[in-house]
């Protein structure tokens, strides 16, 4: 049975375990947090049945992708123009949900092109870093191509989903650091980003809301309000707190405050009935309320361990593209997870970032499952290369041993032959000396 599982589930076993645990937590917590969907649909089983179907599809996708040879992952860069076209289409014809166009309505499901855009951008950045290298360091030309690819994708995403654009840009920045872009270039880029970000924030906060709406950037007033709420240190009395406009933050804080070390138990959340996105954008708050602080901290550790395992796989990989690809994926997934957790506990500004592999969401579930499949495929490649190397070393050692044995045999045969010759000569001398001389007459 153990050998059967090894043959069926290839690649890093710890990553498989983390993936299965997160999927199990997802099924339990989404079922608990979907009370608002149950109320709207009038069906208790439909929301969780759809989610379980997506989780099973994600598991199947992981198994399929982890069996694909790694050399095919170079084709992921072809997703870049496809994602770009889909995002441009989204700006004009996308389905409007919560005052933002983030989904393309395909009838049966809604597809979020930004998730595909993130995958395509990480793939093309990894490809550029692997192609433009001077030994261990990246060629200075690499930054130019990376900035064009990332800037174009983030520029299309940001108008409707600023947090996703920032997350993608930050992930690419860290990947460039890992890819050893020259320090001088990285310092210049950091300075430009800091100055540009400061000017953009100042402009956003100073221009009236009506001015942004006139030029079509209707999401800017929402961003302003969330940033203002984040940095507002004034304590508001409970009686004057605007619960209608800050319901998500308030109920998330209540969920955390009313939990304890072990929580209220799965299915016993109260704030899930008041959080509109309890099953997605604030599921970590529900996890804390139901499972407690200690299990929630252990879930955080699962993501950290996932990133550590990815780093070890990348370190052992002999192909730069494979290494940069999975490092970029790891930074993106774990970065999004930590961002979601900071938002849920009130440290980050409120925005729509699901918790990877746990939150409810079709596109997010499938894309993150594809990420895990890619990581496992590359880990399988590393294990196969290591096994091949060990087999070659064992074969070389066997050849050396065979050669040594043959040499010893030849030496032994030569020695035996010499001893035989020497023995015959001594016997002749002995025989000759033992013969009695004839007496002279």
N, C-alpha and C positions, 0 to 999 in steps of 0.2 A: 504493500500500500504506500509506504514511504517513497519507494523508488518510482511508483506510478505518479505520485504528486510531483516529484522532481522532474519527471519527463513532461508532465502536463503544464506545470507552472515553472517556467524557466526564468532565469535572471535572479536578481537580488531578492532573497527570501524575506529580509526585513522590510523592504519596500512593499512586497506583497502583503505582509502582515499589517503594516500601517494602512494600506489602501483598504483592506477588508474591514479593519476596525472603524475607519472613518465612514465607510459605507453603512456599517451597522448602526453607528451613532446617527447617521443621516436619516435612516428609516425610522428610528425611534423618535427623534426630535422633530422631524418634519410632521410625522403623524400627530404628535402632541401639539405642535405650533400651528397647525392648519385649521384651527377652530373657526376662524373668520371665513375661510373658503368653504368649510362644511356648512356654516350658517347660510352663506349666499347660495350654494348649490342645493342645499337640502339633502345632500347625500353624504353619509359619514365615510363611505369607503372610496368614493371616486378620487378625491385628492391624493390619498395615500396610494391607491392602486396605480394611478398615473405616475407617481414618484417612484414606486417600486419598479414599474416597467422601465422607467428611464435609468434607474440604478442598474438593473439587470442588463439593459442595453449597453451601459457604460462598462460593466464587467466584461461583457462579450467583446466590446471594442478594445479593451485593454489586452485581452487574450489574443485577438487577431493581430493587433499592431505589434505586440511583443514577439510575435513569430516572423515579422517582416524583416528581411535582411537590412542592416543599417545603411547600406549603400543607397537605398531608395530614399532616404531622408533628405538627400540633396534636392529632391524634387519639391520639397516644401517651399522653396523660394518662389515657385510658380503660383502659390497662393497669394502672394503680395498684390499683383495687379487685380486678381479676382476680388480680394477683400476691399481694395481701394475703389473699384467700380461699384461694389455693393454698398459701400458707405456713402458714396456720392449719390447713388440712387436713394438711399435712406433719407438724405437731407431734404429731398423733394417729395418722396412718395411713401416714406415710412409711416408705420402706424403710430399715432400720437397716444402716449400713455403717461399719465402724471406730468403733463405739460412738456414732454420730451419725446423726440423721435429716436428710439433706440432699437426697435424691432421691425423686421420685415414680416408681414403677415402672409404665411403660406397656406392659410386655410385651416389645415389640421394643427399646425404648430406655428409659433412665432420664433423667428430666428434672429439672433443678435449678432450682426456682422462685426462689431467691435471685438468680440472674442476671437473670431477668425483673424482679424487684423493684428491682434496681439501676437498670436502664434506666428503669422507670416513675418512680422517685423523681427521677432527674436530669431527666426530661422535665417533671414537675410543678413542680419547683423553677425550671427555666428559664421555664416558663409564668407562674409567680407573679412572678418578677423582671421579666418583660417587661410584665406587666399593671399592676403597682403601681410606677409611676415618677413622680418629680417632676423632669422634665428629664433630666439625666444621672445622677441619684441615685435610689436606690430609696426608695419610701415606707416610713416606719417600720412600717406595718401589715404589710409583706411578711414581716418576720421571724417574726411570730406564726404565719402560715400555713405557712411553711417549716419551722419547728420542729415543728409538729403533724404534718405529712406525713412528715418525716424521722424524727422520734422514734417514730412508730407503726410505720413499716417496719423501722427498726433494732431496735426492741423485740421484734418478732416474729422477726427473723433471729438475734439475738445468742445465744439459748439454745443453739442448735445450731452456730452458725458465728460466733464472736466476731470473728475477723479480718475477715470480710466486712462485719460491722456497723460496725466501726471504720473500715475503708477507705471505706465509703459515707459515713459521717458526716464524715470528714476531707475527702472530695471535695466534699460539699455546703458545708462550711465555707469552702473555698477558692473555690467558685463564688459564695458570698455576698460574699466579699471582692471578687471580680472584678465582681459586680453592684452594687458600691458601696452596700451596706447602711451606714447611718450609723455612723460610727466609735464613737460612744458605745455603741451597741447591741452592736457587735462586741467591744468591750472587756469589757462586762458578760458576754457569752456566753463569752468566753475565760476569764474568772475563774471562772464557774460550772462550766465543763467541767474546769478544773484542780482546783478544790476537790472537785467530785464524783468525778472520776477518782481522786484521792488517797484519798478516803474509801472508794471501792469497792475499790481495790487493797488497802488496809489490811484491810478487812473480809474480802476473799477470802483473804488470806494468814493471817489469824488464826483463822478458823472452821475446825474440823476437817473432814476430808473426809467423814466419816460424816454430818455435819450437812447438807452440800450434797446428798448423795445422798438423804437423807430427804425433802427438799423438791422433788426431781425434777431438780435441776441437776447431772446426772452428769458434765457436761463440765468443771466448775470444777476438780476435782482435776488434770485434765490440763493446764488453763491454769496452775495453780499450779506444777506441776512444770516446765513449759516456761519460765515466767518466772524461776523459781529457777535453772534451768540457764543461762539467758542472763546473769544478773547474778552468777553464781558465778565469782569470779576465782581460786579455788584451783586450782593445777596438780595434776592427777591423774596419777600414774605410769601408764605404758602397761599394766603388769601388773595394776593395780587398776581400770582403766577399765571401766565397765559397758557393754560393747558391746551386750548384749542389749536394754537399755532406751534406749540412745542410738545405735542403729545408723545411723539416717538422717544424723545430724549427723557421726558418725565417718566414714562412707564418703563423704559429700559433701566433707569436708575432705581425705580421702585423694585423691579425684578431682582436687581443685584443686591439692594439693601435688605430685602426680606429673605435672602438665601442664607445659608450657613455653610459649614464645612462640607456636609454631605447633601445639602439641598432638600427640597420638598419631595423628591422622588419623581421618576418619569411619569408624565401624564398629569401632574398635579400643579402645573403652572396656572397662575391667575392672570398675569399680565399679557398672556398670549391673546386674550379676548379683547385687549385694548390696543395692542401694537398692530398696525395695519400690515406691516411686512415682517411679522414675527417669524415666519417660516423661511425668510430669505435674508434681508438686510440686517436684522437684529436677532438672528437665531442664537448667537453666542450669549446674549443676555438671557434667553430662555434656557440655554444649557446651564448657565450659572445658577439660575433660579431653581431648576429641577434637580441637577446633579450635584451642585455645590461648588465651592471654590477649589477644592483639591482636584476633583476630576476635570474641572475646566482648565486648571493649570497643566494637568497631564495631557490634555488635548493639545494645548500649546506646545508642549514638549514633543509631541508626535510630529508636528510640522518642523520643529528644529532638527529632530533626528532625521527626518526626511531630507532636509537640506545637507546635513552632514554626510549622509550616505551618498547623496548625489556628488558631493565634493570628492569623496573617496573614489567613486567610479570614474569621475572625470580625471582624477590624478593618475589612475592606472591605464587610461585609454591612450592608445598610440596614434589616434587620429584627432588633430586639432578641432575639426568641425564638430565631431561627436562630443568632444569635451565642452566646447563653447555652447553647443545647442542645449545640452542637459543642464549646464550651469545657468544659462539664461532662463530655462523653464523653471528650475528650482527657485531662482530669485523672484521670478514673477509670481509663482504660486504661493510661496511662503510670505513674500512681501504683501500680497493681497490678503492673505489670512491674518497677518499681524495688523494690517490697516483696518480690516473688518473688526478685529477685537478691540482696537483702540477706539473706534467709533462706538461700539456697543457699550463700552464702559465710560463713555463721555469724554475721552481725551482728544479724539479727532473730530473734525467737522462732519455733520451728518451727510452721508452720501450713499448711493446705491452700489455697494460692493459686497457681493455674496461671499460666504465662507466656502472656499474651494472644497469640493467633494462632500460637503455637508448640507449647504443651503439648497432649497428647492429651486430648480431652474433647468430647463431642458438644454439650452445651448451651453450653459456653464458646466453642467454635469458631463456632457459628452466631450467638450473640449478638454476639460481637466482629466477625464479618463484617457483621452488621446495622449495627453502629456505623460501620464503614468506609463502608458504603453510604450512610448518612445524611450523613456528612461529605462524601463525593463529590457527593451530590445538592445539598447546599448550596453546595459550591464550583462546581458547574455553574451553579447559579442566579446566583452572583456573577459568573461569567464572562459569562453571557448578559446580565446587567444592565449589565456594563461594555461589552460589544459594542453593546448597545442605546444606551447613553449616547454611545459614540463615533460610532455611526451618526447619532444625533440631532444631535450637534455637527457632524459632517460635513455633514449636511443643512442645518443653520443656516448654516454657512460657505458652502455652495453657494448658498443663498438670498441671503446677503449679497453674494457675488460676482456673482450674477445681477443683483441690484438695482444694484450699483455699475456693472456693464457697461451696464445699461439707462440709468442716469443719465448715464454718459459718452456713450452714443450720442445721447441726447436733447440733451445739451450740444453735441455735435459737430454734430448736425443744425441746432440753433438758430444756432450760429456760422456754419455754412455758409450758412444762409438770410440771416443778417444781412450776411455778406460779399457774397452775390449782390445783395441790395438796394442795398448801398453801391456796388457796382461798377456797377450800372445808372445810378445817379444821377451818378456821376463821368463815365460815358460820355456822358450827356446834356449835362452841362456842357461837356465837351470838344468835343462836336459843335456846340453852340451857339456856343462861343467861336471855333470854326474857320470858321464861316460868314462870308463877306465882306459888309460892309454895302453897301446900294445907294447909288450915287452920286446926289447931288441935282442936278437940272437947274438 
